[in-house]
Amino acid sequence: QPVVLSYQRMRESARAIVDGELDVGERLATECFELGQAAGQPDALTFYFGQLINLRFHQGRMDELSAIVAQEVENNPGIPSLQAALAILYCETDHLDDARAPFTELTDRLDDLHRDLSWLVLTVLLADACFQLGDADRAPKLHAALEPFRQQCADNATNWCKTWCSCA
């Protein structure tokens, strides 16, 4: 089953990234994409894109994705995790003024977002952006959203991060 093998590579990629084996993670992410694309999996590019964001974050190379992420947010306004990725990308590349709009818009409607596979990860990314932006007004909302998950890890198969409440 190519789709199952593609998903397995995605999980292996995430584990390699967590283990600090970023070259292995990138190779596995590429294999995941190629397998998914060959199988006609409609989400293959989306999954690959998520893995690249995660990799570039850990490599300190988020600036390479600025234009692509901004375009993807524009093309896919219904995917809030992309908006969270754009906010943290701008924070990580010292474009704090640019980060405020996607951060504010998404945080202000956090209660209305569907709690799907990406919700916890995007909320952790928003908490990180909140900290970097020094937004004390929105920090309590994010803290309250994350507090029940304080001892857990956020994982949507393409991104992994320790749940923490930097907004406290």
Contacts in CASP RR format, 6 or more apart in sequence:
PFRMAT RR
TARGET T0000
AUTHOR 0000-0000-0000
METHOD contacts of the structure
MODEL  1
QPVVLSYQRMRESARAIVDGELDVGERLATECFELGQAAGQPDALTFYFG
QLINLRFHQGRMDELSAIVAQEVENNPGIPSLQAALAILYCETDHLDDAR
APFTELTDRLDDLHRDLSWLVLTVLLADACFQLGDADRAPKLHAALEPFR
QQCADNATNWCKTWCSCA
2 35 0 8 1.000
2 36 0 8 1.000
2 38 0 8 1.000
2 39 0 8 1.000
2 41 0 8 1.000
3 35 0 8 1.000
3 36 0 8 1.000
3 39 0 8 1.000
3 41 0 8 1.000
5 35 0 8 1.000
6 32 0 8 1.000
6 33 0 8 1.000
6 35 0 8 1.000
6 36 0 8 1.000
6 39 0 8 1.000
6 41 0 8 1.000
6 44 0 8 1.000
6 47 0 8 1.000
7 32 0 8 1.000
7 157 0 8 1.000
9 28 0 8 1.000
9 29 0 8 1.000
9 31 0 8 1.000
9 32 0 8 1.000
9 35 0 8 1.000
10 28 0 8 1.000
10 29 0 8 1.000
10 32 0 8 1.000
10 47 0 8 1.000
10 51 0 8 1.000
10 157 0 8 1.000
10 158 0 8 1.000
11 157 0 8 1.000
12 25 0 8 1.000
12 28 0 8 1.000
13 24 0 8 1.000
13 25 0 8 1.000
13 26 0 8 1.000
13 28 0 8 1.000
13 29 0 8 1.000
13 32 0 8 1.000
13 51 0 8 1.000
13 158 0 8 1.000
14 51 0 8 1.000
14 54 0 8 1.000
14 155 0 8 1.000
14 157 0 8 1.000
14 158 0 8 1.000
14 159 0 8 1.000
14 160 0 8 1.000
16 22 0 8 1.000
16 24 0 8 1.000
16 25 0 8 1.000
16 28 0 8 1.000
17 25 0 8 1.000
17 51 0 8 1.000
17 54 0 8 1.000
17 55 0 8 1.000
17 58 0 8 1.000
17 160 0 8 1.000
18 160 0 8 1.000
20 58 0 8 1.000
22 55 0 8 1.000
22 58 0 8 1.000
22 59 0 8 1.000
25 51 0 8 1.000
25 55 0 8 1.000
26 55 0 8 1.000
29 48 0 8 1.000
29 51 0 8 1.000
29 52 0 8 1.000
29 55 0 8 1.000
30 48 0 8 1.000
32 44 0 8 1.000
32 47 0 8 1.000
32 48 0 8 1.000
32 51 0 8 1.000
33 44 0 8 1.000
33 45 0 8 1.000
33 47 0 8 1.000
33 48 0 8 1.000
33 51 0 8 1.000
35 44 0 8 1.000
36 44 0 8 1.000
37 44 0 8 1.000
37 45 0 8 1.000
46 79 0 8 1.000
47 157 0 8 1.000
47 158 0 8 1.000
49 68 0 8 1.000
49 72 0 8 1.000
50 85 0 8 1.000
50 158 0 8 1.000
50 159 0 8 1.000
51 158 0 8 1.000
52 65 0 8 1.000
53 62 0 8 1.000
53 65 0 8 1.000
53 69 0 8 1.000
53 85 0 8 1.000
53 89 0 8 1.000
53 158 0 8 1.000
53 159 0 8 1.000
54 158 0 8 1.000
54 159 0 8 1.000
54 160 0 8 1.000
56 62 0 8 1.000
56 64 0 8 1.000
56 65 0 8 1.000
57 88 0 8 1.000
57 92 0 8 1.000
60 92 0 8 1.000
62 88 0 8 1.000
62 89 0 8 1.000
62 92 0 8 1.000
62 93 0 8 1.000
63 93 0 8 1.000
65 89 0 8 1.000
66 89 0 8 1.000
66 90 0 8 1.000
66 93 0 8 1.000
66 95 0 8 1.000
69 82 0 8 1.000
69 85 0 8 1.000
69 86 0 8 1.000
69 89 0 8 1.000
70 86 0 8 1.000
72 79 0 8 1.000
72 82 0 8 1.000
73 79 0 8 1.000
73 82 0 8 1.000
73 83 0 8 1.000
73 86 0 8 1.000
73 102 0 8 1.000
76 82 0 8 1.000
80 106 0 8 1.000
80 113 0 8 1.000
80 118 0 8 1.000
80 122 0 8 1.000
81 118 0 8 1.000
81 121 0 8 1.000
81 122 0 8 1.000
81 125 0 8 1.000
81 156 0 8 1.000
83 102 0 8 1.000
83 105 0 8 1.000
83 106 0 8 1.000
83 122 0 8 1.000
84 102 0 8 1.000
84 106 0 8 1.000
84 121 0 8 1.000
84 122 0 8 1.000
84 123 0 8 1.000
84 125 0 8 1.000
84 126 0 8 1.000
84 129 0 8 1.000
85 122 0 8 1.000
85 125 0 8 1.000
86 99 0 8 1.000
86 102 0 8 1.000
87 99 0 8 1.000
87 102 0 8 1.000
87 103 0 8 1.000
87 106 0 8 1.000
87 125 0 8 1.000
87 126 0 8 1.000
87 129 0 8 1.000
88 99 0 8 1.000
88 125 0 8 1.000
88 128 0 8 1.000
88 129 0 8 1.000
89 99 0 8 1.000
90 96 0 8 1.000
90 98 0 8 1.000
90 99 0 8 1.000
90 102 0 8 1.000
91 99 0 8 1.000
91 103 0 8 1.000
91 128 0 8 1.000
91 129 0 8 1.000
91 132 0 8 1.000
91 133 0 8 1.000
92 132 0 8 1.000
96 132 0 8 1.000
96 133 0 8 1.000
99 129 0 8 1.000
99 132 0 8 1.000
99 133 0 8 1.000
100 133 0 8 1.000
103 126 0 8 1.000
103 129 0 8 1.000
103 130 0 8 1.000
103 133 0 8 1.000
103 135 0 8 1.000
103 138 0 8 1.000
104 135 0 8 1.000
104 138 0 8 1.000
106 113 0 8 1.000
106 122 0 8 1.000
106 126 0 8 1.000
107 126 0 8 1.000
107 130 0 8 1.000
107 135 0 8 1.000
107 138 0 8 1.000
107 141 0 8 1.000
107 142 0 8 1.000
108 138 0 8 1.000
110 123 0 8 1.000
110 126 0 8 1.000
110 141 0 8 1.000
110 142 0 8 1.000
110 145 0 8 1.000
113 119 0 8 1.000
113 122 0 8 1.000
117 156 0 8 1.000
117 157 0 8 1.000
118 156 0 8 1.000
120 149 0 8 1.000
120 152 0 8 1.000
120 154 0 8 1.000
120 156 0 8 1.000
120 163 0 8 1.000
121 154 0 8 1.000
121 155 0 8 1.000
121 156 0 8 1.000
121 159 0 8 1.000
121 161 0 8 1.000
123 142 0 8 1.000
123 145 0 8 1.000
123 146 0 8 1.000
123 154 0 8 1.000
124 146 0 8 1.000
124 154 0 8 1.000
124 161 0 8 1.000
124 163 0 8 1.000
124 164 0 8 1.000
125 161 0 8 1.000
126 142 0 8 1.000
127 142 0 8 1.000
127 143 0 8 1.000
127 146 0 8 1.000
127 164 0 8 1.000
127 165 0 8 1.000
127 166 0 8 1.000
127 167 0 8 1.000
128 166 0 8 1.000
130 138 0 8 1.000
130 139 0 8 1.000
130 142 0 8 1.000
130 166 0 8 1.000
130 167 0 8 1.000
131 139 0 8 1.000
131 166 0 8 1.000
131 167 0 8 1.000
138 167 0 8 1.000
139 167 0 8 1.000
139 168 0 8 1.000
140 167 0 8 1.000
142 165 0 8 1.000
142 167 0 8 1.000
143 165 0 8 1.000
143 167 0 8 1.000
143 168 0 8 1.000
146 163 0 8 1.000
146 164 0 8 1.000
146 165 0 8 1.000
146 167 0 8 1.000
147 165 0 8 1.000
149 163 0 8 1.000
150 163 0 8 1.000
150 164 0 8 1.000
150 165 0 8 1.000
151 163 0 8 1.000
152 163 0 8 1.000
153 160 0 8 1.000
153 161 0 8 1.000
153 162 0 8 1.000
153 163 0 8 1.000
154 160 0 8 1.000
154 161 0 8 1.000
154 162 0 8 1.000
154 163 0 8 1.000
END
